[in-house]
Amino acid sequence: IEDAQGEGQPFQMLGICTSMKEELEEVMPGRFEFSADRDYFDYIYLRSDLATLKGKKYQPKRNHINRFKNTYPDYEYPELVPECLKLEAEWCKTNNCAEDVALQAERRSMTAALAHFEELGLRGGVLHVNGDIVAFTFGAPINNETFDVCVEKANTDVEGVYTMINNEFALHIPEQYIYINREEDLGLEGLRKAKLSYHPETLLEKCMAKLK
């Protein structure tokens, strides 16, 4: 609060969940204005849903995976390797990272994470087709029940690649994790549609707390 006031800026906190909101109200009653932002709600899925894709609602996802396996029968899902940076560089060219400050920041943090993979307790994997990397993903536990997907990148020229990397990741993380948190959609229409298509178990509401 002192830092914000010293800079002449309002003090605010992002990513406040319901339980945190209640705690803030207990400690500083009536001091904050809370506003929810749908763009930053986390998508929480059952790991078993993403791993098995059972039921009629997941038929389109199973179709994607079957087409992928039929087209690329020799695909592999090895552990995460440094070549991820090569694919990420290609992804950045396609998505104009050089002109997007947020994507540049993401790339820096991802590079640092890969450099300290084991120290950070991360887990992940890559998808190989004909010996070339076409997708990678990694994440870390949030608690004993929930695993967070931090990064997922893929070559969209390969049909079904995102569905495939998503499924393989869910299959390979330990079964102790009941939930998978695939984070927010940032209000991006395509990303929101994709995340809703996996039928989240719940949307974790998050809001901003601004000091009055």
C-alpha positions as YAML, in Angstrom:
chain: A
units: angstrom
residues:
- id: 1
  name: ILE
  ca: [0.00, 0.00, 0.00]
- id: 2
  name: GLU
  ca: [2.82, 2.38, 0.90]
- id: 3
  name: ASP
  ca: [4.63, 1.62, -2.39]
- id: 4
  name: ALA
  ca: [1.48, 2.34, -4.41]
- id: 5
  name: GLN
  ca: [0.74, 5.53, -2.55]
- id: 6
  name: GLY
  ca: [4.36, 6.62, -2.93]
- id: 7
  name: GLU
  ca: [3.96, 6.28, -6.69]
- id: 8
  name: GLY
  ca: [0.62, 8.07, -6.63]
- id: 9
  name: GLN
  ca: [-1.16, 4.95, -7.81]
- id: 10
  name: PRO
  ca: [-4.21, 3.12, -6.38]
- id: 11
  name: PHE
  ca: [-3.35, -0.07, -4.49]
- id: 12
  name: GLN
  ca: [-4.91, -3.12, -6.10]
- id: 13
  name: MET
  ca: [-4.49, -6.89, -6.05]
- id: 14
  name: LEU
  ca: [-5.35, -9.25, -8.88]
- id: 15
  name: GLY
  ca: [-6.39, -12.90, -8.88]
- id: 16
  name: ILE
  ca: [-8.41, -12.75, -5.67]
- id: 17
  name: CYS
  ca: [-10.45, -15.93, -5.10]
- id: 18
  name: THR
  ca: [-13.62, -16.10, -3.00]
- id: 19
  name: SER
  ca: [-11.87, -17.38, 0.14]
- id: 20
  name: MET
  ca: [-9.21, -14.66, -0.13]
- id: 21
  name: LYS
  ca: [-11.92, -12.05, -0.56]
- id: 22
  name: GLU
  ca: [-13.52, -13.19, 2.70]
- id: 23
  name: GLU
  ca: [-10.16, -13.05, 4.51]
- id: 24
  name: LEU
  ca: [-9.49, -9.51, 3.27]
- id: 25
  name: GLU
  ca: [-12.92, -8.40, 4.48]
- id: 26
  name: GLU
  ca: [-12.17, -9.85, 7.91]
- id: 27
  name: VAL
  ca: [-8.80, -8.13, 8.22]
- id: 28
  name: MET
  ca: [-9.75, -4.82, 6.56]
- id: 29
  name: PRO
  ca: [-13.57, -4.62, 6.56]
- id: 30
  name: GLY
  ca: [-15.05, -2.24, 4.02]
- id: 31
  name: ARG
  ca: [-11.66, -1.05, 2.77]
- id: 32
  name: PHE
  ca: [-11.73, -2.72, -0.64]
- id: 33
  name: GLU
  ca: [-13.90, -2.62, -3.74]
- id: 34
  name: PHE
  ca: [-14.08, -6.02, -5.43]
- id: 35
  name: SER
  ca: [-14.78, -6.49, -9.14]
- id: 36
  name: ALA
  ca: [-14.89, -9.87, -10.90]
- id: 37
  name: ASP
  ca: [-13.48, -10.28, -14.41]
- id: 38
  name: ARG
  ca: [-14.70, -13.28, -16.44]
- id: 39
  name: ASP
  ca: [-11.61, -13.08, -18.66]
- id: 40
  name: TYR
  ca: [-9.47, -14.22, -15.72]
- id: 41
  name: PHE
  ca: [-11.59, -17.06, -14.36]
- id: 42
  name: ASP
  ca: [-9.62, -20.33, -14.21]
- id: 43
  name: TYR
  ca: [-10.91, -23.39, -16.04]
- id: 44
  name: ILE
  ca: [-10.80, -26.41, -13.71]
- id: 45
  name: TYR
  ca: [-11.24, -29.89, -15.21]
- id: 46
  name: LEU
  ca: [-11.36, -33.40, -13.83]
- id: 47
  name: ARG
  ca: [-8.10, -35.11, -14.77]
- id: 48
  name: SER
  ca: [-10.04, -38.32, -15.48]
- id: 49
  name: ASP
  ca: [-12.22, -36.47, -18.04]
- id: 50
  name: LEU
  ca: [-9.22, -35.12, -19.96]
- id: 51
  name: ALA
  ca: [-7.38, -38.46, -19.76]
- id: 52
  name: THR
  ca: [-10.23, -40.77, -20.84]
- id: 53
  name: LEU
  ca: [-12.48, -38.43, -22.89]
- id: 54
  name: LYS
  ca: [-15.40, -40.75, -22.19]
- id: 55
  name: GLY
  ca: [-18.97, -40.03, -23.15]
- id: 56
  name: LYS
  ca: [-20.90, -38.42, -25.97]
- id: 57
  name: LYS
  ca: [-19.80, -34.89, -25.13]
- id: 58
  name: TYR
  ca: [-16.16, -35.81, -25.82]
- id: 59
  name: GLN
  ca: [-16.83, -37.60, -29.11]
- id: 60
  name: PRO
  ca: [-15.40, -34.69, -31.18]
- id: 61
  name: LYS
  ca: [-12.18, -34.82, -29.13]
- id: 62
  name: ARG
  ca: [-11.88, -38.59, -29.64]
- id: 63
  name: ASN
  ca: [-12.38, -38.03, -33.37]
- id: 64
  name: HIS
  ca: [-9.46, -35.54, -33.38]
- id: 65
  name: ILE
  ca: [-7.25, -38.02, -31.57]
- id: 66
  name: ASN
  ca: [-8.19, -40.95, -33.80]
- id: 67
  name: ARG
  ca: [-7.44, -38.92, -36.94]
- id: 68
  name: PHE
  ca: [-4.11, -37.85, -35.44]
- id: 69
  name: LYS
  ca: [-3.13, -41.43, -34.57]
- id: 70
  name: ASN
  ca: [-4.18, -42.69, -38.00]
- id: 71
  name: THR
  ca: [-2.23, -39.93, -39.76]
- id: 72
  name: TYR
  ca: [0.83, -40.14, -37.51]
- id: 73
  name: PRO
  ca: [0.96, -43.74, -36.19]
- id: 74
  name: ASP
  ca: [4.61, -43.40, -35.13]
- id: 75
  name: TYR
  ca: [4.09, -40.35, -32.92]
- id: 76
  name: GLU
  ca: [5.96, -40.23, -29.58]
- id: 77
  name: TYR
  ca: [5.41, -38.50, -26.25]
- id: 78
  name: PRO
  ca: [8.84, -38.36, -24.56]
- id: 79
  name: GLU
  ca: [9.75, -36.25, -21.55]
- id: 80
  name: LEU
  ca: [10.22, -32.52, -22.08]
- id: 81
  name: VAL
  ca: [13.49, -31.63, -23.80]
- id: 82
  name: PRO
  ca: [15.33, -28.36, -24.65]
- id: 83
  name: GLU
  ca: [14.14, -28.53, -28.27]
- id: 84
  name: CYS
  ca: [10.91, -27.00, -26.95]
- id: 85
  name: LEU
  ca: [12.59, -23.63, -27.43]
- id: 86
  name: LYS
  ca: [12.92, -24.34, -31.15]
- id: 87
  name: LEU
  ca: [9.18, -24.90, -31.51]
- id: 88
  name: GLU
  ca: [8.45, -21.89, -29.34]
- id: 89
  name: ALA
  ca: [10.60, -19.73, -31.62]
- id: 90
  name: GLU
  ca: [8.62, -20.93, -34.63]
- id: 91
  name: TRP
  ca: [5.35, -20.33, -32.76]
- id: 92
  name: CYS
  ca: [6.49, -16.80, -31.95]
- id: 93
  name: LYS
  ca: [7.14, -16.04, -35.62]
- id: 94
  name: THR
  ca: [3.61, -17.16, -36.50]
- id: 95
  name: ASN
  ca: [2.06, -15.16, -33.66]
- id: 96
  name: ASN
  ca: [4.16, -11.98, -34.03]
- id: 97
  name: CYS
  ca: [5.77, -12.13, -30.57]
- id: 98
  name: ALA
  ca: [8.15, -9.34, -31.55]
- id: 99
  name: GLU
  ca: [5.22, -6.92, -31.53]
- id: 100
  name: ASP
  ca: [3.50, -8.23, -28.39]
- id: 101
  name: VAL
  ca: [4.97, -7.24, -25.02]
- id: 102
  name: ALA
  ca: [2.96, -9.91, -23.16]
- id: 103
  name: LEU
  ca: [4.18, -12.70, -25.45]
- id: 104
  name: GLN
  ca: [7.76, -11.48, -25.08]
- id: 105
  name: ALA
  ca: [7.39, -11.63, -21.29]
- id: 106
  name: GLU
  ca: [5.89, -15.12, -21.56]
- id: 107
  name: ARG
  ca: [8.85, -16.26, -23.63]
- id: 108
  name: ARG
  ca: [11.35, -14.95, -21.08]
- id: 109
  name: SER
  ca: [9.59, -16.65, -18.18]
- id: 110
  name: MET
  ca: [9.21, -19.90, -20.12]
- id: 111
  name: THR
  ca: [12.91, -19.94, -21.05]
- id: 112
  name: ALA
  ca: [13.82, -19.41, -17.39]
- id: 113
  name: ALA
  ca: [11.43, -22.19, -16.33]
- id: 114
  name: LEU
  ca: [12.95, -24.67, -18.80]
- id: 115
  name: ALA
  ca: [16.43, -23.78, -17.57]
- id: 116
  name: HIS
  ca: [15.40, -24.66, -13.99]
- id: 117
  name: PHE
  ca: [12.90, -27.40, -14.79]
- id: 118
  name: GLU
  ca: [13.73, -29.84, -11.99]
- id: 119
  name: GLU
  ca: [14.36, -27.15, -9.38]
- id: 120
  name: LEU
  ca: [10.86, -25.76, -9.96]
- id: 121
  name: GLY
  ca: [9.24, -29.20, -9.72]
- id: 122
  name: LEU
  ca: [7.82, -28.98, -13.24]
- id: 123
  name: ARG
  ca: [6.52, -31.92, -15.30]
- id: 124
  name: GLY
  ca: [5.79, -32.01, -19.00]
- id: 125
  name: GLY
  ca: [6.28, -33.66, -22.33]
- id: 126
  name: VAL
  ca: [6.64, -33.14, -26.04]
- id: 127
  name: LEU
  ca: [4.88, -34.60, -29.05]
- id: 128
  name: HIS
  ca: [7.09, -35.95, -31.84]
- id: 129
  name: VAL
  ca: [5.91, -36.67, -35.38]
- id: 130
  name: ASN
  ca: [8.41, -38.22, -37.76]
- id: 131
  name: GLY
  ca: [11.20, -37.23, -35.36]
- id: 132
  name: ASP
  ca: [10.21, -33.55, -35.24]
- id: 133
  name: ILE
  ca: [8.69, -31.76, -32.27]
- id: 134
  name: VAL
  ca: [5.15, -30.54, -33.02]
- id: 135
  name: ALA
  ca: [3.92, -29.67, -29.50]
- id: 136
  name: PHE
  ca: [5.03, -29.35, -25.91]
- id: 137
  name: THR
  ca: [3.48, -28.64, -22.56]
- id: 138
  name: PHE
  ca: [4.49, -28.37, -18.93]
- id: 139
  name: GLY
  ca: [3.09, -27.46, -15.56]
- id: 140
  name: ALA
  ca: [3.39, -27.87, -11.81]
- id: 141
  name: PRO
  ca: [1.27, -28.95, -8.83]
- id: 142
  name: ILE
  ca: [-0.83, -26.27, -7.12]
- id: 143
  name: ASN
  ca: [-1.62, -28.58, -4.20]
- id: 144
  name: ASN
  ca: [-2.00, -32.32, -3.57]
- id: 145
  name: GLU
  ca: [-5.16, -32.53, -5.69]
- id: 146
  name: THR
  ca: [-4.69, -30.00, -8.49]
- id: 147
  name: PHE
  ca: [-2.11, -29.76, -11.28]
- id: 148
  name: ASP
  ca: [-1.65, -26.53, -13.22]
- id: 149
  name: VAL
  ca: [-0.91, -26.39, -16.95]
- id: 150
  name: CYS
  ca: [1.49, -23.45, -17.29]
- id: 151
  name: VAL
  ca: [2.38, -23.67, -20.99]
- id: 152
  name: GLU
  ca: [1.02, -25.47, -24.04]
- id: 153
  name: LYS
  ca: [2.38, -24.72, -27.52]
- id: 154
  name: ALA
  ca: [1.84, -26.56, -30.79]
- id: 155
  name: ASN
  ca: [2.29, -26.42, -34.54]
- id: 156
  name: THR
  ca: [-1.25, -25.81, -35.77]
- id: 157
  name: ASP
  ca: [-0.36, -27.10, -39.23]
- id: 158
  name: VAL
  ca: [-0.65, -30.57, -37.67]
- id: 159
  name: GLU
  ca: [-4.35, -31.42, -37.37]
- id: 160
  name: GLY
  ca: [-5.49, -32.45, -33.90]
- id: 161
  name: VAL
  ca: [-2.18, -31.59, -32.28]
- id: 162
  name: TYR
  ca: [-3.61, -29.54, -29.40]
- id: 163
  name: THR
  ca: [-6.16, -32.23, -28.55]
- id: 164
  name: MET
  ca: [-3.42, -34.84, -28.62]
- id: 165
  name: ILE
  ca: [-0.93, -33.02, -26.39]
- id: 166
  name: ASN
  ca: [-3.72, -32.18, -23.93]
- id: 167
  name: ASN
  ca: [-4.77, -35.83, -23.71]
- id: 168
  name: GLU
  ca: [-1.23, -37.20, -23.37]
- id: 169
  name: PHE
  ca: [-0.43, -34.73, -20.60]
- id: 170
  name: ALA
  ca: [-3.55, -35.74, -18.64]
- id: 171
  name: LEU
  ca: [-2.61, -39.40, -19.08]
- id: 172
  name: HIS
  ca: [0.95, -38.96, -17.85]
- id: 173
  name: ILE
  ca: [0.61, -36.83, -14.72]
- id: 174
  name: PRO
  ca: [0.20, -38.86, -11.50]
- id: 175
  name: GLU
  ca: [-3.31, -40.11, -10.78]
- id: 176
  name: GLN
  ca: [-3.24, -38.51, -7.33]
- id: 177
  name: TYR
  ca: [-4.24, -35.26, -9.04]
- id: 178
  name: ILE
  ca: [-8.02, -35.09, -9.30]
- id: 179
  name: TYR
  ca: [-8.15, -31.73, -11.06]
- id: 180
  name: ILE
  ca: [-6.29, -29.97, -13.84]
- id: 181
  name: ASN
  ca: [-6.26, -26.17, -13.89]
- id: 182
  name: ARG
  ca: [-5.86, -24.87, -17.44]
- id: 183
  name: GLU
  ca: [-5.93, -21.23, -16.32]
- id: 184
  name: GLU
  ca: [-7.79, -18.33, -17.91]
- id: 185
  name: ASP
  ca: [-8.83, -17.44, -21.47]
- id: 186
  name: LEU
  ca: [-7.89, -13.70, -21.27]
- id: 187
  name: GLY
  ca: [-11.13, -12.88, -23.08]
- id: 188
  name: LEU
  ca: [-9.84, -14.35, -26.36]
- id: 189
  name: GLU
  ca: [-12.85, -15.72, -28.24]
- id: 190
  name: GLY
  ca: [-11.04, -18.68, -29.82]
- id: 191
  name: LEU
  ca: [-9.34, -19.67, -26.58]
- id: 192
  name: ARG
  ca: [-12.59, -19.41, -24.63]
- id: 193
  name: LYS
  ca: [-14.38, -21.61, -27.16]
- id: 194
  name: ALA
  ca: [-11.57, -24.19, -27.01]
- id: 195
  name: LYS
  ca: [-11.52, -24.31, -23.21]
- id: 196
  name: LEU
  ca: [-15.30, -24.56, -22.92]
- id: 197
  name: SER
  ca: [-15.28, -27.43, -25.44]
- id: 198
  name: TYR
  ca: [-13.50, -29.58, -22.82]
- id: 199
  name: HIS
  ca: [-16.43, -29.10, -20.40]
- id: 200
  name: PRO
  ca: [-14.75, -27.72, -17.27]
- id: 201
  name: GLU
  ca: [-15.90, -29.08, -13.94]
- id: 202
  name: THR
  ca: [-15.98, -25.52, -12.65]
- id: 203
  name: LEU
  ca: [-14.88, -21.97, -13.43]
- id: 204
  name: LEU
  ca: [-12.84, -20.55, -10.58]
- id: 205
  name: GLU
  ca: [-13.99, -16.96, -10.09]
- id: 206
  name: LYS
  ca: [-11.24, -14.42, -9.55]
- id: 207
  name: CYS
  ca: [-11.56, -10.70, -9.02]
- id: 208
  name: MET
  ca: [-9.59, -7.52, -8.45]
- id: 209
  name: ALA
  ca: [-9.44, -5.87, -5.03]
- id: 210
  name: LYS
  ca: [-8.95, -2.10, -5.13]
- id: 211
  name: LEU
  ca: [-8.32, -0.06, -1.99]
- id: 212
  name: LYS
  ca: [-11.00, 2.59, -1.56]
...
